[in-house]
C-alpha cells in the first residue's frame, strides 16, 4: 500500500504535466492557435452575419408580358404585391430582359405567354416561364415561391368562377378549395436558412477545428520525439498518461469555446436558441470527448501535418449532408448512414438541432446522447492503441 500512493501521485502529476505542456503548445503553435481560437471565434460570426436576414424581400424582377390582357395584368399586380418580389422593369422581349439581369439590375425574369388568356378560357393549361439568377440561393427561392403562390391563387380563383357559373355554392367551395391546408411552421418560424443551417454548422465547426488543431500539433510532436520523454512515470503507463493529459488539455481549451459557439453566437443574431445550459453542457461534454479522441486517432494515422488540412476541408460538406440536416435522413442509403455513424458530428448535429431549435430535453435525445458516449469510449481505446503502436514503431526506429 505504501508503494501505490507515490505511484498514483506520480501518475496524476504526469497527467497534469502533459495537460499543461499541451496547453502551452496550443498557444505557441501559430497554426494550432489559428484553428483553436481564431476560427471558432470568427467563423461563426461571419456565417451568422451572412444569414442574419434569414429571408430576402422585394427582389427585383423583369416581367415580359406578351399577352397584354386583363389576366396577365392581374398576375403581374399580384406578383408585385407579394412581400418577396418587386416588379421593377417591363420588357417586350426575353433578350432585353436577359441583358437587364446580366447588368445585375434584376434577379429574375417572368415571361407571360401570348396565349395565356385564350388557353384559360378554353380550359387548357397555360404556362408562365420563370428564369432566375442561380448565383444566389435566397433571391432564387423568393422569385420561384412567389410565382408559384400567385399561380396557385389565380388558379383557385378561376376554378371558383367556373363553379359559380356551372353549379351551386357548395360546388364552388369544393372546386376552389378541395383540401384546406393551413401551414404553421413549428420550429423554424422564420422559414429562413439561418435557423435551419446554423445549428449544424456551429457543431461541425467545433469538430473540424479540433481535427485541424490536433493534427497540426501531432505533426509538430513527431518532429520533436523527445517532447514527453521526461514524464515521471514508467514506460508502461506513459502512453495512458500522455493520452489522458493531452485530452484534458484540449478539453480545457474547448469548453469555453463550445459555450461561446452554442450559447452566445445564436443569441448575438437572434436565432432560435431554446437549449438550457444544463442540458447543453451534459450533451456537449461527451461530444467534445468523442471529437477529441477521434481527432487524436486521426492525427496518429496521418503522417504529415499539412495532410490534416486537406482531410478536414474536403470532408466538411459531405459530413453536413450525412448529418441529415439538408439531406433527409430517411433518404440516405444504408451504406452512407453507416459511414455517418463513424463521425461524432452526425449525432452532435442531430442532438444539438433538437435541443436548440426544437426545445427538446436531454431525455428526448437519449439515442444521440448515448451514441456520443459510445463513440467517446470506442475512440479512446482506438487512440490508446494507435499511441501504443506508434511508440513501438518509435522504439524500433521505423517512425
N, C-alpha and C positions, 0 to 999 in steps of 0.2 A: 504493500500500500504506500510505503514511503517513496518508492521509485515512480509511482504513477503520477503523483502530484507535480513534480518538476517536469515530467514529460508532457502532461496536459498543459501546464503553464507555458512551456516552450512552444507547444503546438499552437496555442492561442496567440502567443506573441508573434509567432511566424506568420499567422494569418493576417493580423493587423499590420505587420511589417509589409507584407505583399500588397495589402489593400492601400496603404499609404504610398508605397512606391508606384502603384498603378495609377493612383490619382495624380501624382506628380508627373508621371509620363503623359497622362491625358492633357495636362496643362502645358508641358514643354513641347510636345509634338504639334507643330503648326497644322499639319494635315488633320490629325485627330481632333484638335481643338476646333477646327472649322466645322467638322461633321458632328461633333458632340455639343457644340454651343451655338455657333453662328447659324447653321442651317435650321436646327429645331426652333431657334428664336425668331429667325427672319422669314423662313419659307412659309410657315402657317399664316403669318400676317399678310404676305404677298398674295397667297392663294385665296385667302378670305376676302381681301380687298377687291380682287378681280370679280368675285361673285357677290359683292355687297348688295347690289340692287336686286339680285335674285331673278327678276324679270325685267324686260325692256318695254317701254311704252312709246307710242307714236313713231313706229318705224316707218320711214318714208318709202313709198312705193309709187310706181308709174302705172297708170291704167290705160290700156289700149282698147277703147270702146269702138269696135267695128259694127256694132248693132245700131247704136244711136236711137234706142227705143225707150219707152217708159220703163220696161222691165230692166234694161241694162242700167238706166239711171238710178232705179231703186236699189239695185245691187251695189252700185258704187257708193250711194249715200249710206247704206247700212254698213258697208266696209269701212268707210271713213269715220263712222260713228263709234266703231269698236275702240276699246281702250288701247290696244296694242299696235294698231296700224293707222297711218295717216296718208291719205291720198295727196301727194304733193304735186304731181305733174300728170298731164294728159298728153298722149301721143296718138298719131294716126297709123303708125306702122311699128312693128316689133323691132326693126333695126334701129329706129330712132330711140326707142325706149332702152334698147341694149346699150347704146352709147351713153345714156344718162347713168346707167348702172356702172358702166366702166369708169366713169368720172367720179364715182362714189357719192353722187348726189341722191341716189336711191338704193335700196337694198333688195328690191324685187320688182317683178312686172306681173300684172294681171291682165290677161288677154280675154276679152269678151267676144265670142264669135258673132259673125254677121247674122246667122240664122237662129239666134237664141230665142227670140220671141215666137218665131214660126214653129220651132220644134216643141216649145212648151204648149202652144195652142193645139198642135196635132197630137199631144200626149206622148211625144217621143222624148228620149233622154238628151239633154243638152250638156255640152262640155265647156267648162271655163278653165283655161290653162293658167297655171301659176308657175312663174320662174323665180327662183330665189338665189341670192348670193350665198353660196355654201361656205364661204371663208369664216363666217361667224355663226355659231350654233344658236344663240338666243334670238337674233333677228329672223333667222330661218324658221325657227319654231313659231315666233309671233305671227309671221305672214301666213304660214301654212294653216295654223289653227284658226286664225281669224277668218280666213277664206272658207274653211270647212264649216265654221259655225254659221256664217252668213248663208252659205248654200243650203244647209240643213234648215235654217229658219225660213228661207224663201220657199223651199220645197214643202215645208209644213203648211205655209200659207196657201200655196197653190192647191194642195190636197183639200184643205179646208174649204176653199172657194168652190171647188168642184163638188164637194159633198153637199154644200148649200143648194146648188142647182139641181142635183140629181136625187137627193134623199132628205132624210129627217135630220133634226138637230143632233140626235144621238149618233147617226151615221157620220155626221161632220166631225164629232169629237173623236170617234174611233179611227177615222181615216187620218185626221191630222195628228193625233197622239195615240197610236195603238198601245204603246207602253210608256208610262210616265217614269222618267228617270231623273232622280234628284242627286246630283253629285255633291257630296260633303267630304272634303279632304280631312282625314282624321289626324294624321301626323304631320305631313308636310303641307301645312295650311297655306303657305305662300305659293305652292306648286313651283318652287324655284330650284335651281341647281345647287345653290349653296347649302340648304338644309338637306338636300338629297346626297350630295357627294362629299361634302366637307368632313363628316364624321369618319368616313372610310379613309380619306386622305390623311387626316391627323394621326390615326393609328398606324397607317403604313409609314408615315414619316418617322415615327419612333423606331420601327423595326429597321428600315433601310439605313438610317443614320447610325444605329448601333452596329449593324453589319459593316458599314464603311469604316467607322472609327476603330472597332476592334480588329478588323482586318489590317488596317494600316499599322496599328500598334504591334500586332503579331509579326508582320513583316520586319519591322524595326528590331523586334526582340531576337529574331533569328540572326540578324547581323551582329548582335551582342549576346552570344550564347551564354556568357557567364553572369548575366544580369542577376539571376536569383540563386547563384551558386553558394552564397554565404548564409543561407537560411539556417536557423538554429534547430533543425530537425534532422532526423535520419533520412536517408535516401528513399526508404520505402514509403514514408509519409510525405515526402516533398511534393510529389505530384498532386495529392489531395489538397495539401496546403496551398499550393500555387493556384489550383483551380478555384477553391473557395475564396481565397484572398482577392484574386482578380475579379471574380464575380461580384464580391461585396463592394469593391471599388467602383465598378461600372454602375451598380445599383445605387450607390450614394450619389453619383453624378446625375443619374437619370430620374430619380424620384422627384426632385423639384421641377425638372424639365417636363415630365409627364403631367404633373399637376398644372403647369402653365399651359401646355398644349391642349389638354382636355377640359380644363375648367375655365381658364382665363380667356383664351382665344375666342371660343364661341360667344362669350358674353361681350367681348370687345365689339363684335359686329352684329350683336342682337340675333344670333342664330338660335334655334331651338336647343335648349340645354336643360333637360329635366332630371339628369342623374344626380343623386345625392352624393355628397363627398364620401360617406361611409361605404356605400355600395361600390362607388367608383374605385376607392382605394383597395377594397378587397378583390376587385376584379383585375385591376391593373398590376397588382403585385405578382400573381402567377404569370401574367402576360410578359412583364419585364424579365422575370426569371427565365421563362421559356425562350424569349428572344436572345437573352444574354448567352445561355448555354448553346443555343442553335448557332449564334454568331461565332462563339469560340470553336465549336466543331467545324464550321465552315472555314474559319481562318486557319485551322490546323491542316486542312486539306489543300488550300490554295497556297502556293509556294511564294509567289511574288506579290508584294503589297499593291501594285498597280492593278492586278487582275481583279481584286475585290471590287474596284470601282465599276468595271465592266459588268460584273455579275449583278451588282445592286441596281445599276441603271437599267439594264435590259430586262430585269425581272419585275420592275415596279408596276408597269402597266398590266402585264399578264396576271400578277397577283391581285390587282384591283378587280379585274374581271372575274377571277376564280373565287373571290370572296362572296359573290352572289349579289353585289350591290347594283351594278349596271347590267349584268348578265344574270337572268333569273336562275336561282339555284336548281330549280326543277328541270331546267333545260340543259344543264351541264352534263355531259356524258359521264358515265360511271368512272372511266379511267381518269378523267381530269378532276373529278371530285376526290378521288384517292390521292392525286398529286396535291390538291389544295390542302388536304389534311396534314401534309408534312410541314406546312408553314404556320407559325403562330399567328401571323396576320389574319389568316382566314377566320379563326374563331375570335380573335381580338376585334376585328371589324364588325362581325355579326353581333357580338355581345355588346360592344360599345354603342352601336347604332340603336339597339333596342333599349339600352339604358338611357341614352342621351336624347334620342328623338322620339321614342315611343313611351317613355315613362315606365319602363319595366323595372322590376325589382331584381335583386340577386337571385331569388328563387325562380324567377321566370326565365333566367338564362343559365339554369343549372347545367345543361348539356355543354355549353361553351365554357363555363367556369371549370367544370371537371376536366374537359378536354385540355385546357391550358395547363392544369396541374399535371396531367399525364404527360404532356409534351415536355414540361419542365423536368420531370423525373427522368424521362427517357433520354433527353438531350444532355442531362447531367452525366449519366453513365456513359453515353457516347463520347462526350467531351473528355471524360476521365480516361476512356480507352484510347482516344486519339493522343492525349497528352502522354500516356504511358508508351504508346507506340513511337512517338517522336523522341522520347527520352532514350529508348533503346537504340533507335537509329543514331542518335547523337553520340551515345557511348561507343557505338560501332564505327563512328566516323563517316556515316553514309548520308548525313543530313547536310 
